[in-house]
Amino acid sequence: MISAQKTIAWQLLDNLSTPNGFLASTLDEDNYKRIWSRDSMVCGMAALITKAPKHLEAFKNSLLTLAENQSEEGIIPSNVDPRNGKVSYGSLVGRIDANTWFILGACLYFKHTGDETTWNRIKSNVLKTRSYLVNLEFNNKGWLYTPLSGNWADEYPVHGYTLYDNLLRMIGEKALADLGYDRGFDVDRKSLINFWPEAKNSDLAHHKAGFEDALNKGVQNFAAFVLPGLYDLRFDAGGNALALLYWDLSEAQKEALRVGVSGFKQETGACLIPAFWPVINKDSYDWNMLKTNYSYSFKNHPGDFHNGGVWPVWMGLFTLGLAAQGESELVSEIIGAFEQELLTKSDWAYQEYYNPISKTLGGKTQMGYSASGVIFMQEALRMIQAKERTTVFH
């Protein structure tokens, strides 16, 4: 069934392609008709799969638009409005992933297309943003520190040394090194050991008390973020997807993830991958950090939006990571659930997310994020059928 979505997903990327880059959505609502750094770079990753000339041109144009509007300090815009030239670097706080996605997108675009003309135009911007990110470590120890609301989950309490933001940076640094711009950046072992705590590595803990507390709770997936005194072990689909794409997991880690996915199925009735899990409710310790953190209206009811919502983009990226790990059966089961739960709905229109509790679609429609997620899932299926392990992120 998902194969039948190929034409529709590709056409949506066509519709979002403009001379300034990929728009987030065809809807002219809530700033979606802008060039967003993270949305356009995610669409760019999908373009590297489709290889459609129109998609690759929009990817290139997205990079140029973002580079042209870089701040003097090296900050890449969160979004640019091509109609009036208005530039935003973030509303309540800056967006860390605007920068990390830009570096990664620029490197992979050049690596996969060989477009030296574009690379030569944006190379200095890439290196300037790379230098800017060093300042966001605060302690020169290699990890980025993300403020509350500082990445895509801008209405959800994820912050500190986040898995998602740091993996994006690490993958970007690997891509830069592959292009000959290696600066000796290496936090791989530190990150792997601390984001998935194991007793045998406790002597390498970033924060010993927090590390021991995580071991006592039990670890089934990569931690969403690390704070002084706390290793937050909630499941973060985007961060865990990037980890699957970057590291070779042990058999024990793979089995733990299988158990975790089985747990999602038992709790919601379908083998779907929520953006974050478990959901935050009024009895949760961080409810007070969630209940008033919104821009237009409160969206994070249990199962909605960031709070347990199933986002096709992270579903797709997660299955792509599983395919890279050789987890064929799990890829097929997850995509089968996506087909059954979302694609059979009469109102399916590439919405942002699906509530696995109420079984309803939510958010804006015609999202490039969601079209990209479907393309990632299609690629994951192709990979397991062809027994391939390399993705566009490599």
Secondary structure, 3 states (H helix, E strand, C coil): CHHHHHHHHHHHHHHHEECCEECCECCCCCCCCCEEHHHHHHHHHHHHHHCCHHHHHHHHHHHHHHHHCCCCCCCCCCEECCCCCCEECCCCCCCHHHHHHHHHHHHHHHHHHCCHHHHHHHHHHHHHHHHHHHHCCCCCCCCCCECCCCCCCCCCCCCEEEHHHHHHHHHHHHHHHHCCCCCCCCCHHHHHHHHCCCHHHHHHCCCHHHHHHHHHHCCCCCCCEEECCEEECCEEHHHHHHHHHHCCCCHHHHHHHHHHHHHHHHHHCCCCCCCEECCCCCCCCCHHHHCCCCCCCCCCCCCCCCCCCECHHHHHHHHHHHHHCCCHHHHHHHHHHHHHHHHCCCCCCCCCEEECCCCEEECCCCEHHHHHHHHHHHHHHHHHHHCCCCCCCC
